[in-house]
Amino acid sequence: MQKELFDITGMTCSACSSRVLKTVSALDGVGDVNVNLLKNNMTVAFEPGAISASDIAAAVVKAGYGASLHAPRGKSAPGAGNADYASSGPDPMAQELMEMKRRLLVSLLFTIPLFYISMGHMAGLPLPAFLLGAENALAFAFTQFLLTVPVIFVNFKFYRIGFKTLFSGSPNMDSLIAIGSGAAAVFGIYAIYRMAFALGQGDLDTVHHFAMNLYFESAAMILTLITLGKFFEARAKGKTSDAIAKLMDLAPKTATLLRDGVEKTVPLEEVATGDILVVKAGESVPVDGVITEGNGFLDESAITGESLPLEKAAGDSVTGATINTSGHFLMRATRVGDDTTLAQIVRLVDEATSSKAPIARLADKISGIFVPVVIVIALAATAVWLLLGYELEFALSIGISVLVISCPCALGLATPTAIMVGTGRGAVNGILLKSAEAIETAQAVDTVVLDKTGTVTEGRPVVTDIVAATGIDGDTLLSVAASLEKLSEHPLGAAIVREAESRALALAKVTDFAQIPGQGIAGSIDGVRHLAGNARMMQAEGVETGGFSAKADALAEEGKTALYFTRGKDLLGIIAVADVIKPTSRQAVSELLGMGVDVIMLTGDNAKTAAAVQREAGIPHVRAEVLPQDKEREVRALQEQGRKVAMVGDGINDAPALARADVGIAIGAGTDIAMESADVVLMKSDLLDAVTAIQLSKAVMRNIRQNLFWAFFYNVVGIPVAAGVFYLAWGLTLNPMIAAAAMSLSSVSVVSNALRLRFFTPSRSAVADSGTNAALPQARAVISQTLQTEQRSSTMKKVISIEGMNCGHCTGAVEKALKAVDGVTGVSVDLASKSATVEAADSVSNETLKNVVVEAGFQVVGIQ
């Protein structure tokens, strides 16, 4: 199946989109069809051998609308992808708004004096003498006719499209307006002829009667009010895609390319994979890549929703459209064009806004027959009042009011506006809702299945406890442990090394290193044999563990792995390592439970570790020792119990379960496979965003239901009132002008209601119990409280003003020189401010810092 996007012109209401959908769906070789009234486009999947894109476009044209293959603005080359969002080319929505504004101004220019002339005398307002009296009735009528003609002319689009679709057998909203306003104008012309004939006969009563029932003002006012409503509607519709437009505006138009040591500014389109780019303070990262030199603090809020800038250094990945708030670095481009994270986000959101929620199908079915039914009702109402003996003017007014007040627009806009605003709001917060169907399904979820590793937990082990033997300093134990583990390359050992590096501890040289399978490692430091391993190793080596065995068992009950470390036969202490739960996991679980959603955790870990994570996160149900291939089976079993299941995971082994679940949620952007399998993608690795996604889907669906209710309610009440059903009992009917105003108001109110979603904020009612949440921050707090070092407490921050730095190589040289100073724990060099911020121990003097900078070839202006 080939998939193509078509631009459709001439659609004004849901009857139009329904007609286009029905026409294209009936073609041989056509599969899935989605018509979007809000964006005036259509996505079609078809068999190229059976039918061509030109055949599809021709079928749409035959149905009374315009159709052409979508061409991205600003790029003609293949692979332009989402260039139309970022392009500086003309925006169809902006053009539509400008055209609508022009028509509105012209309409108002002639309708206001027309209304004054036709109605002013009823309110006692003065009129020119040549328009007063029965003898001047023709001048009075002809003046109104002349004022009506420009309004009809400037809004002739309603007649052209309305009658074209009517005669092709697919009447739409324009047909109702064209028939209603056209009937009023034709009756006015008829009245002029009757007045002329009556004047010739000297029948001044007839002249006066028709002069008071011309209906030119109704024809003009109907067109003006509908145009006014369309103008406000177009303005509101333009705001529905503001979130994505703002995202795309963050992407820079150019990039600074470093080639042969020379910086050159080039258009973003010329950047290729592997190019080295320069990113300075205050600039946006042009494409996805990896930092090769330097560092910076990146504001990733536009992509992930994370409010605080994150420090990035050599080897770290960076994302296009994020902002380098400070620092200077070189990066290697790894993803460009349509492959960047930003381009994928826009593609996903665009596909979501083009999709259709199941709830919209009811509105589509009704819209397909709505306009013909309204025309029949209008004709029937007119005929009934004539048969009841009422004057033609009254019956005609009834018929026109029915035609004008009926509003299929509100039905057509109820769903797509809410979907577009909701998905845009989600994207701003780092939540990508990939389809309208996913939104509708997510709001009904009653069970959330969580993968453990990387979803509930951090996904990598960290040091949680350091228990040193009597007379042994905690940092000494950690230094010895890291010296040994640095050679092991084991994940648990890597956690110990990271902890030592974070404390800037010196590591000793290890010789005679050996790995002992199933037990641990051994090596010599300063000629003394040291051991690092489990209890089995201690027993095999004859090391007396004493009371540390009980402590290790207690740590194991908490799901932690305790490692013993010795110097010779003397036990130095134990260090516990664990994959701790994320800081927000417990609160996320509490929020889900508070929403009435059951939570189940699946993990391949043993029951003891699973139980520890279950306690810490407050998860009610856990299933341990589940193999990757069995996760999908567990989800299917829950569905067979009648549950609506959402699966949250991040890995390749989660892909089958994500695809099986009613709603698959990939967390932390996960892997490409997980993203493709998921219905919702969370850019941050925060389980609270899964809660936000469900809350947002509930808000969107609630908004859609509100829109559909008012759209149906408006028509159910408005049409009978306009038809005069309550006239005989209470004298209640509608003037065509009021009917036109009500019609415009209904469409504007639906769009405005959808725009309220722009202010959506997730509710956070539950607060995790900090006393039982043993997540990473608490683990860090325990360690720092018991093992706080003098070096940490005495670190100072100094800002060095430097002259002579002119490029990224200069900042790199300064950074390298300062980092080489003993006692310096952190360096950040900013080329824009020509300064270096240094974190160092008190023992590092200003003179030392100055000398290393000068030796690197630069001048120090001052140190603060």
C-alpha positions in Angstrom: 0.0 0.0 0.0 1.2 3.5 -0.9 0.3 6.3 1.4 -0.2 9.9 0.1 -1.3 13.2 1.5 -3.7 15.3 -0.5 -4.6 19.0 -0.1 -8.4 19.4 -0.3 -10.1 22.7 -1.2 -13.7 23.7 -0.9 -14.6 21.8 2.3 -16.5 24.0 4.8 -18.3 21.6 7.0 -18.5 18.0 8.2 -20.9 17.2 5.3 -18.1 18.1 2.9 -15.5 15.9 4.7 -18.0 13.0 4.9 -18.7 13.3 1.1 -15.0 13.3 0.2 -14.4 10.3 2.5 -17.4 8.4 1.0 -16.3 9.2 -2.5 -12.6 8.1 -2.1 -13.4 5.1 0.0 -15.7 3.7 -2.8 -12.8 3.7 -5.3 -11.3 0.3 -6.2 -7.8 -0.2 -4.8 -8.2 2.3 -2.0 -7.6 1.2 1.6 -7.6 3.5 4.6 -8.9 7.0 4.1 -8.7 9.9 6.6 -10.2 13.3 5.8 -9.3 16.2 8.1 -11.7 19.2 7.9 -9.6 21.3 10.3 -6.4 20.9 8.2 -8.2 20.6 4.8 -6.2 17.5 3.8 -6.8 13.8 3.2 -4.5 10.8 3.8 -5.1 7.9 1.5 -3.5 4.4 1.4 -3.9 2.7 -2.0 -2.6 0.1 -4.3 -0.4 1.8 -7.0 -1.2 -0.9 -9.5 -4.9 -0.6 -9.2 -5.3 3.2 -8.9 -3.1 6.3 -9.2 -3.0 9.5 -7.1 -4.4 11.5 -10.1 -7.4 9.1 -10.3 -8.1 9.8 -6.6 -7.8 13.6 -7.1 -10.1 13.4 -10.2 -12.7 11.6 -8.1 -12.6 14.3 -5.5 -12.9 17.0 -8.1 -15.9 15.2 -9.7 -17.5 15.3 -6.2 -17.4 19.1 -6.2 -14.1 19.8 -4.4 -10.5 20.6 -5.3 -7.7 18.0 -4.7 -3.9 17.9 -5.3 -1.0 16.0 -3.9 0.5 17.8 -0.9 3.8 19.6 -1.7 5.9 20.7 1.3 6.5 24.4 1.3 10.1 25.6 1.1 11.5 22.4 -0.4 11.1 20.7 -3.6 13.6 17.9 -3.1 12.5 14.5 -2.0 12.7 13.9 1.7 11.6 17.3 2.6 9.6 15.7 5.3 8.1 18.3 7.7 9.7 21.2 5.9 6.3 22.8 5.5 6.1 23.4 9.2 9.4 25.1 9.4 9.4 26.8 6.0 9.1 30.5 5.5 6.7 29.9 2.7 3.1 31.1 2.7 0.9 29.5 5.4 -2.5 28.4 4.0 -4.2 29.1 7.3 -2.7 32.6 7.5 -3.8 33.2 3.9 -7.3 32.0 4.6 -7.4 34.3 7.6 -6.3 37.3 5.5 -8.9 36.5 2.8 -11.6 36.1 5.4 -10.6 39.5 7.0 -10.9 41.2 3.6 -14.3 39.8 2.9 -15.5 40.7 6.4 -14.4 44.3 6.1 -16.1 44.8 2.7 -19.2 43.1 4.0 -19.4 45.3 7.1 -18.7 48.4 4.9 -21.9 47.8 3.0 -24.1 45.9 5.5 -24.0 48.5 8.3 -25.5 51.3 6.1 -27.9 48.8 4.6 -29.1 47.7 8.1 -29.4 51.4 9.1 -31.6 52.2 6.0 -33.8 49.1 6.3 -34.3 49.2 10.1 -33.4 52.7 11.2 -36.8 54.2 10.6 -38.3 51.6 13.0 -36.1 52.9 15.8 -36.9 56.5 15.0 -33.5 57.2 13.4 -33.4 59.9 10.7 -33.2 59.0 7.0 -32.6 61.1 3.9 -35.9 62.6 2.5 -35.5 60.8 -0.8 -35.8 57.5 1.0 -39.0 58.4 3.0 -42.6 58.0 2.0 -44.5 55.6 -0.3 -43.7 57.9 -3.3 -39.9 57.2 -2.7 -40.4 53.4 -2.0 -38.5 52.4 -5.2 -35.5 54.5 -4.3 -35.7 53.0 -0.8 -35.7 49.5 -2.2 -33.2 50.0 -5.0 -30.7 51.6 -2.6 -30.9 48.5 -0.4 -30.4 46.3 -3.5 -27.3 48.3 -4.5 -25.8 47.9 -1.0 -26.6 44.2 -1.1 -24.8 43.4 -4.4 -21.2 44.1 -3.2 -21.8 41.8 -0.1 -23.1 39.0 -2.4 -20.2 39.6 -4.8 -17.4 39.5 -2.1 -18.9 36.4 -0.6 -19.8 34.7 -3.9 -17.7 31.7 -2.7 -20.7 30.5 -0.7 -22.9 30.4 -3.9 -20.2 28.9 -6.2 -19.4 26.0 -3.8 -22.9 25.7 -2.4 -24.7 25.3 -5.7 -21.9 23.2 -7.2 -22.2 20.7 -4.3 -26.0 20.9 -4.3 -26.2 20.0 -8.0 -23.6 17.2 -7.7 -25.9 15.6 -5.1 -23.7 16.4 -2.0 -25.1 19.6 -0.5 -23.1 21.1 2.4 -23.2 24.1 4.7 -22.5 26.5 1.8 -25.6 25.1 0.1 -27.7 26.1 3.1 -26.3 29.6 3.2 -26.5 30.0 -0.6 -30.2 28.8 -0.7 -31.1 30.9 2.4 -29.5 34.2 1.5 -30.2 33.7 -2.2 -33.9 33.2 -1.5 -33.9 36.4 0.6 -32.2 38.4 -2.2 -34.5 36.9 -4.9 -37.5 37.8 -2.9 -36.2 41.4 -2.5 -35.9 41.6 -6.3 -39.4 40.2 -6.7 -40.6 42.8 -4.2 -39.1 45.7 -6.2 -41.0 44.5 -9.3 -44.3 44.2 -7.3 -43.7 47.7 -5.9 -43.1 49.2 -9.4 -46.3 47.5 -10.6 -48.3 48.7 -7.6 -47.0 52.3 -8.1 -48.2 52.2 -11.7 -51.6 51.2 -10.4 -51.6 53.8 -7.6 -51.8 51.0 -5.0 -49.7 52.6 -2.2 -50.8 50.0 0.5 -49.1 47.3 -1.6 -46.1 49.5 -2.1 -45.8 50.1 1.6 -46.3 46.4 2.4 -43.4 45.2 0.2 -41.2 48.1 1.2 -41.4 46.8 4.7 -40.6 43.2 3.7 -37.7 43.5 1.3 -35.3 41.0 3.0 -32.2 42.5 1.4 -30.9 43.2 4.8 -31.4 39.6 5.8 -29.5 38.4 2.7 -26.6 40.7 3.4 -26.6 40.2 7.2 -26.7 36.4 6.8 -23.6 36.5 4.6 -21.8 39.1 6.9 -22.5 37.2 10.1 -21.5 33.9 8.7 -18.3 35.5 7.4 -17.7 37.1 10.8 -18.2 33.6 12.4 -15.8 32.1 9.9 -13.2 34.8 10.6 -13.3 34.1 14.4 -13.3 30.3 13.6 -10.3 30.7 11.3 -8.4 32.7 14.0 -9.2 30.0 16.6 -8.3 27.2 14.3 -5.0 28.9 13.7 -4.2 28.7 17.4 -4.9 24.9 17.6 -1.5 24.2 16.0 0.4 26.9 17.9 2.2 24.3 20.1 3.8 22.5 17.1 4.5 25.8 15.3 6.4 27.0 18.4 8.4 23.7 18.5 9.4 24.1 14.8 10.4 27.7 15.4 13.0 26.5 17.8 14.9 24.7 15.0 17.6 27.1 13.7 17.7 27.9 10.0 21.5 27.7 9.9 24.3 25.8 11.5 28.0 26.6 12.1 30.1 24.0 10.3 33.7 23.4 11.2 35.8 22.3 8.3 39.6 22.3 8.0 39.7 24.4 11.2 37.5 27.1 9.6 34.0 28.0 10.9 31.4 28.5 8.2 27.7 29.3 8.5 25.6 27.1 6.2 21.8 26.5 5.7 20.5 23.7 7.9 19.7 21.6 4.8 23.4 21.3 3.9 24.4 19.6 7.2 25.2 15.9 6.6 25.7 13.0 9.0 29.3 13.1 10.3 29.8 16.9 10.0 31.4 18.7 12.9 29.3 21.6 14.1 30.1 24.5 16.5 27.4 25.4 19.1 28.0 28.6 21.1 26.2 29.9 24.2 22.7 31.1 23.4 22.4 29.1 20.2 20.1 26.2 19.3 21.5 22.8 18.6 20.9 22.4 14.8 20.6 18.6 14.6 20.9 15.5 16.7 24.5 14.5 17.5 27.2 13.7 20.0 29.5 16.2 21.7 33.2 15.7 20.7 34.8 18.6 22.6 33.7 21.1 25.2 30.5 21.2 27.3 27.4 23.2 27.9 24.1 23.4 29.8 21.2 22.5 27.5 17.6 23.6 27.9 15.7 20.6 26.6 12.3 21.8 27.8 10.9 22.1 24.3 11.6 18.4 23.6 11.3 16.7 27.0 9.4 19.2 29.1 12.3 19.1 31.6 12.5 22.6 33.1 16.1 22.6 34.3 19.1 22.8 31.9 21.2 19.6 31.8 25.0 19.6 31.7 26.4 17.9 28.6 30.0 17.0 28.0 32.1 15.1 25.5 30.5 11.8 24.6 27.0 12.9 25.6 24.2 13.0 23.0 22.4 16.2 22.2 19.1 16.8 20.5 18.3 19.3 17.7 16.3 22.4 18.7 17.5 22.3 22.3 19.2 25.5 23.5 22.7 25.8 24.7 22.2 28.3 27.6 25.9 28.5 28.5 29.2 26.9 27.4 30.7 26.1 24.0 31.1 22.7 22.3 31.8 20.9 19.1 29.4 18.1 18.1 29.3 15.4 15.4 26.0 15.3 13.5 24.4 11.8 13.8 20.8 12.5 12.6 19.8 15.2 10.1 16.7 16.1 8.2 13.7 13.9 8.7 15.7 11.6 11.0 16.1 14.2 13.8 14.1 13.8 17.0 12.2 17.0 16.4 11.2 15.9 12.8 9.9 12.6 14.3 8.0 14.5 17.0 6.3 16.7 14.4 5.6 13.7 12.1 4.0 11.8 15.0 1.9 14.7 16.1 0.9 15.5 12.5 -0.3 11.9 12.0 -2.2 12.0 15.3 -4.0 15.2 14.3 -4.9 13.7 10.9 -6.3 10.5 12.5 -9.9 10.1 13.5 -11.2 9.0 16.9 -13.9 6.3 16.9 -16.2 8.7 18.7 -16.1 10.9 15.6 -17.7 8.3 13.4 -21.2 9.0 14.8 -20.8 12.7 13.9 -19.6 11.7 10.4 -22.6 9.4 9.8 -25.0 12.2 10.8 -23.2 14.8 8.8 -23.6 12.7 5.7 -27.4 13.1 5.7 -27.7 16.3 7.8 -27.8 18.9 5.0 -30.3 17.1 2.7 -32.6 16.5 5.8 -32.3 20.2 6.7 -33.3 21.3 3.2 -36.3 19.0 3.3 -37.3 20.4 6.7 -37.0 24.0 5.4 -39.1 23.3 2.4 -41.7 21.4 4.5 -41.8 24.2 7.1 -42.3 26.8 4.3 -45.1 24.7 2.7 -46.9 24.1 6.0 -47.1 27.7 6.9 -48.3 28.6 3.4 -51.0 25.9 3.7 -52.0 27.3 7.1 -52.8 30.6 5.3 -49.8 32.7 6.4 -48.3 35.2 4.0 -45.4 34.2 1.7 -43.1 36.6 3.5 -43.6 34.9 6.8 -43.3 31.3 5.4 -40.2 32.4 3.4 -38.7 33.8 6.6 -39.3 30.5 8.4 -37.7 28.5 5.6 -34.6 30.8 5.4 -34.2 30.6 9.2 -34.2 26.8 9.2 -31.6 26.7 6.4 -29.3 29.3 8.1 -29.4 28.1 11.7 -28.6 24.5 10.9 -24.9 24.1 11.5 -23.0 21.0 10.4 -19.8 22.9 11.0 -20.0 22.5 14.8 -20.3 18.7 14.3 -17.3 18.6 12.0 -15.1 20.7 14.2 -16.0 19.0 17.5 -13.4 16.2 17.3 -10.4 17.5 15.2 -10.0 20.7 17.1 -9.8 19.0 20.5 -7.5 16.3 19.1 -5.1 18.9 17.6 -4.9 21.1 20.7 -4.6 18.1 23.0 -1.8 16.5 21.0 0.0 19.8 20.7 -0.3 20.3 24.4 1.1 16.8 25.0 4.1 17.5 22.7 5.0 20.6 24.6 5.2 18.5 27.7 7.2 15.8 26.1 4.2 13.4 25.6 3.6 12.2 22.0 0.1 10.9 21.5 0.4 9.1 18.2 -3.2 8.8 17.2 -6.7 9.9 18.0 -7.7 6.3 18.7 -4.9 6.1 21.3 -6.3 9.1 23.0 -9.8 7.6 23.2 -8.5 4.2 24.4 -6.1 5.7 27.0 -8.9 7.5 28.8 -10.6 4.2 29.4 -7.5 2.3 30.8 -8.2 0.6 34.1 -4.9 -1.4 34.4 -1.4 -0.2 33.9 1.4 -2.8 33.5 4.9 -1.6 34.4 8.2 -3.0 33.3 10.6 -2.7 36.2 14.1 -1.9 34.8 14.3 1.6 33.4 10.6 2.2 34.0 10.0 2.0 37.7 13.8 1.9 38.5 16.7 4.0 37.2 17.8 1.2 34.9 21.4 1.2 36.1 22.8 0.3 39.5 24.0 3.0 41.9 25.7 2.8 45.3 23.1 3.0 48.1 25.0 2.1 51.3 28.6 2.2 52.5 29.2 0.4 55.7 32.9 0.6 56.8 34.6 -1.4 59.5 35.7 0.2 62.8 38.6 2.5 62.2 38.1 2.6 58.4 37.0 5.8 56.8 34.1 5.5 54.3 36.1 7.3 51.5 39.0 4.9 52.1 36.8 1.9 51.6 35.2 3.5 48.5 38.6 4.3 47.1 39.9 0.8 47.5 36.7 -0.7 46.1 36.8 1.6 43.0 40.5 0.8 42.4 39.6 -2.9 42.2 36.3 -2.6 40.4 37.7 -0.3 37.7 39.4 -3.3 36.1 36.4 -5.6 36.4 34.0 -3.9 33.9 31.1 -5.4 35.8 27.9 -3.2 36.0 27.9 -3.3 39.8 31.6 -2.4 39.8 30.9 0.5 37.4 28.4 1.9 39.9 31.1 1.9 42.6 33.6 3.6 40.2 31.1 6.3 39.3 30.4 7.0 43.0 34.2 7.4 43.6 34.6 9.6 40.6 31.7 11.8 41.8 33.6 12.3 45.0 36.9 12.9 43.1 38.6 10.2 45.1 42.1 9.1 44.0 42.4 5.5 42.8 45.3 3.2 43.6 47.3 1.2 41.1 46.2 -2.5 41.1 48.5 -5.4 40.1 48.0 -9.1 39.9 44.3 -8.6 39.0 42.2 -11.8 38.8 38.6 -12.6 38.4 37.2 -15.5 40.4 34.0 -16.9 38.7 31.0 -16.9 40.9 32.8 -15.1 43.7 34.4 -11.8 42.8 37.8 -10.3 42.0 41.2 -10.0 43.6 44.2 -7.8 43.2 47.2 -6.3 44.9 47.5 -2.7 46.1 50.9 -1.6 47.4 51.9 -5.3 47.5 48.9 -6.3 49.7 46.3 -8.7 48.3 42.8 -7.2 48.3 39.5 -9.0 47.7 36.1 -7.8 46.4 33.2 -10.2 46.2 30.2 -12.0 47.7 29.8 -14.0 50.9 30.9 -17.2 49.1 34.2 -15.6 48.4 34.7 -14.5 52.0 34.0 -18.0 53.2 36.3 -19.6 50.6 39.1 -17.2 51.6 38.6 -17.7 55.3 37.6 -14.0 56.0 35.7 -13.5 59.2 32.6 -11.3 58.4 31.2 -11.0 61.9 28.2 -8.8 62.2 28.5 -7.7 58.6 26.7 -10.9 57.5 23.5 -9.8 59.2 23.8 -6.3 57.7 24.3 -7.9 54.2 21.2 -10.0 54.7 19.2 -7.0 55.7 20.4 -5.1 52.5 19.5 -8.1 50.4 15.9 -8.0 51.8 15.8 -4.5 50.5 16.7 -5.7 47.0 20.3 -4.5 47.2 23.5 -6.4 46.4 26.1 -6.3 49.2 29.8 -6.6 48.1 32.5 -7.4 50.7 35.9 -5.7 50.5 39.1 -6.9 52.3 42.7 -5.9 52.8 44.5 -9.2 53.3 42.3 -11.1 55.8 40.9 -7.9 57.3 37.4 -6.9 56.4 37.3 -3.2 55.3 33.5 -3.1 55.0 30.6 -3.7 52.6 29.2 -1.5 49.8 25.6 -2.1 48.7 24.6 -1.5 45.1 21.1 -1.5 43.7 19.0 -0.4 40.7 16.9 2.0 42.8 13.5 3.3 42.0 13.2 6.7 40.3 12.3 9.7 42.5 8.8 10.0 41.0 7.9 6.4 40.7 6.2 6.1 44.1 4.1 9.2 43.5 3.2 8.0 39.9 1.9 4.7 41.3 -0.1 6.6 44.0 -1.6 8.9 41.4 -2.7 5.9 39.2 -4.2 4.2 42.2 -6.0 7.4 43.2 -7.5 7.5 39.7 -8.9 4.0 40.2 -6.3 2.4 37.9 -4.8 -1.0 39.0 -1.0 -1.2 38.8 1.0 -4.4 38.0 4.8 -4.7 37.7 6.4 -7.3 35.6 10.1 -8.2 36.1 12.5 -10.9 35.2 14.2 -10.4 38.6 13.9 -12.9 41.5 11.0 -12.6 43.9 13.1 -11.0 46.7 14.3 -8.1 44.5 10.8 -7.7 43.0 9.3 -7.5 46.5 11.7 -4.9 47.6 10.9 -2.7 44.6 7.2 -3.3 45.2 7.5 -2.1 48.8 9.5 1.0 47.8 7.2 2.0 44.9 3.9 1.1 46.6 2.9 -1.2 43.7 -0.1 -3.5 44.7 0.7 -6.4 42.4 4.0 -7.8 41.1 4.9 -10.8 38.9 8.5 -11.8 39.2 10.8 -14.0 37.1 8.8 -13.2 33.9 10.8 -13.9 30.8 10.8 -11.2 28.1 8.8 -13.3 25.7 6.2 -13.9 28.4 5.3 -10.2 29.0 3.1 -10.2 26.0 1.3 -13.3 27.3 0.7 -11.6 30.7 -0.8 -8.6 29.0 -3.1 -10.8 26.9 -4.3 -12.6 29.9 -5.3 -9.4 31.6 -7.2 -8.4 28.4 -9.0 -11.7 28.4 -10.3 -10.7 31.9 -12.0 -7.7 30.3 -9.5 -5.1 31.3 -8.3 -2.1 29.3 -4.5 -2.4 29.6 -1.8 0.1 29.2 1.8 -1.2 29.1 4.7 1.0 30.0 8.1 -0.1 29.0 11.4 1.1 27.4 13.3 -1.8 25.9 13.3 -4.0 22.8 12.0 -6.9 24.9 9.0 -4.8 25.8 8.0 -4.2 22.1 5.6 -7.3 21.8 3.8 -6.3 25.0 3.6 -2.7 24.0 2.0 -3.8 20.7 -0.4 -6.2 22.4 -1.6 -3.7 25.0 -4.7 -1.6 24.3 -2.3 1.4 24.8 1.5 1.0 24.6 3.5 3.7 26.3 7.2 3.9 25.6 9.1 5.8 28.3 12.2 7.8 28.1 12.1 7.8 24.3 13.3 4.2 24.8 14.5 2.4 21.7 13.4 3.0 18.2 11.6 -0.4 18.2 9.8 0.5 21.4 8.7 3.9 19.9 7.4 2.2 16.8 5.4 -0.3 18.8 3.9 2.2 21.2 0.8 4.4 20.9 2.2 7.0 23.3 5.8 8.1 23.6 7.2 9.8 26.7 10.3 11.8 25.9 11.4 11.9 29.6 12.2 8.9 31.6 9.6 9.9 34.2 6.7 7.6 35.1 4.6 10.6 36.2 4.4 11.5 32.5 2.4 8.2 32.0 -0.1 9.6 34.5 -0.2 12.9 32.7 -0.8 11.1 29.4 -3.9 9.4 30.8 -5.1 12.6 32.4 -4.6 14.5 29.2 -6.5 11.8 27.2 -9.4 12.1 29.7 -9.4 15.9 29.3 -9.4 15.6 25.5 -12.2 13.1 25.4 -14.2 15.1 27.9 -13.8 18.2 25.7 -14.9 16.2 22.6 -18.0 15.0 24.4 -18.8 18.5 25.4 -18.4 19.8 21.9 -20.5 17.0 20.4 -23.2 17.5 23.0 -23.5 21.2 22.3 -23.4 20.7 18.6 -26.2 18.2 18.7 -28.1 20.1 21.3 -27.9 23.4 19.3 -29.4 21.8 16.2 -32.0 19.8 18.1 -33.3 23.0 19.8 -32.5 25.5 17.1 -34.1 23.9 14.1 -37.6 23.4 15.7 -37.5 27.0 17.0 -36.6 28.3 13.5 -39.3 26.2 11.9 -41.9 27.9 14.0 -42.9 24.8 16.1 -43.5 27.1 19.1 -45.0 30.0 17.2 -48.7 29.0 17.6 -48.3 28.3 21.4 -46.0 31.2 22.5 -45.4 33.3 19.4 -41.7 32.2 19.4 -39.8 32.2 16.1 -36.4 33.5 14.7 -35.5 36.2 12.4 -33.1 34.9 9.7 -30.4 37.4 10.9 -30.6 36.1 14.4 -30.5 32.5 13.1 -27.3 33.4 11.1 -25.7 34.9 14.3 -26.6 31.8 16.3 -25.1 29.5 13.6 -21.8 31.5 13.6 -21.7 31.4 17.4 -22.1 27.6 17.6 -19.0 27.0 15.5 -16.9 29.6 17.3 -18.0 28.2 20.7 -16.9 24.7 19.7 -13.5 25.8 18.6 -13.1 28.1 21.6 -14.0 25.2 24.0 -11.3 23.1 22.4 -8.8 25.9 22.9 -9.2 25.5 26.6 -7.1 22.4 26.4 -4.1 24.7 25.8 -4.3 25.5 29.5 -4.3 21.8 30.6 -2.1 21.1 33.6 -1.8 17.6 35.2 -3.4 17.2 38.6 -1.2 15.9 41.4 -3.4 14.8 44.3 -1.3 12.1 45.8 2.0 12.7 47.6 4.4 9.8 48.1 5.4 8.9 51.6 9.0 10.2 51.9 9.5 8.0 54.9 9.2 4.8 52.9 10.4 5.9 49.5 13.9 4.5 49.3 14.6 6.1 46.0 17.9 7.5 44.8 17.7 10.9 46.5 17.2 9.2 49.9 20.1 6.8 49.2 22.3 9.7 48.3 21.2 11.5 51.5 22.1 8.5 53.7 25.5 8.2 52.2 26.3 11.9 52.3 25.1 12.2 55.9 27.3 9.4 57.2 30.3 9.7 54.9 30.5 13.4 54.1 34.0 14.3 53.2 36.0 17.4 54.1 36.8 17.9 50.4 33.1 18.3 49.5 32.3 20.7 52.3 35.2 22.9 51.4 34.7 23.2 47.7 34.6 26.8 46.3 33.5 28.2 43.0 35.7 30.8 41.2 35.1 32.7 38.0 38.2 33.5 35.9 38.1 36.3 33.3 40.3 35.4 30.4 41.4 37.3 27.3 42.6 35.7 24.1 40.0 33.0 23.6 38.5 33.2 20.1 37.2 29.8 19.1 36.2 26.3 20.4 39.8 25.1 20.3 40.8 28.0 22.7 38.1 27.1 25.2 39.1 23.4 24.9 42.7 24.3 25.7 41.7 26.4 28.8 39.3 23.7 30.0 42.0 21.0 29.6 44.6 23.0 31.5 42.3 23.8 34.4 41.0 20.2 34.8 44.6 19.0 35.1 45.0 21.0 38.4 44.8 18.8 41.5 41.8 19.7 43.6 39.8 21.1 40.7 36.5 19.1 40.5 34.6 21.0 37.8 35.3 23.4 34.9 33.0 25.3 32.6 34.4 27.6 29.9 32.1 30.2 28.2 33.5 31.8 25.0 30.8 34.4 24.9 31.6 35.9 28.3 35.3 35.0 28.0 35.3 33.4 31.4 35.9 30.0 33.1 33.9 28.8 36.1 36.0 26.5 38.3 34.9 24.4 41.2 38.0 23.6 43.4 39.1 22.8 46.9 40.2 25.7 49.2 43.7 24.4 48.9 43.8 25.5 45.2 45.1 29.1 45.1 44.2 31.8 42.6 47.9 32.0 41.6 47.9 28.3 40.6 44.8 28.8 38.5 46.3 31.9 36.9 49.6 30.2 36.1 48.0 27.2 34.2 45.9 29.5 32.1 48.9 31.7 31.2 51.0 28.7 30.4 48.2 27.6 28.0 48.8 30.8 26.1 46.1 33.1 27.4 45.8 36.2 29.7 44.0 36.2 33.0 42.2 39.6 33.6 40.8 38.7 37.1 39.6 36.0 39.4 36.4 36.3 41.5 
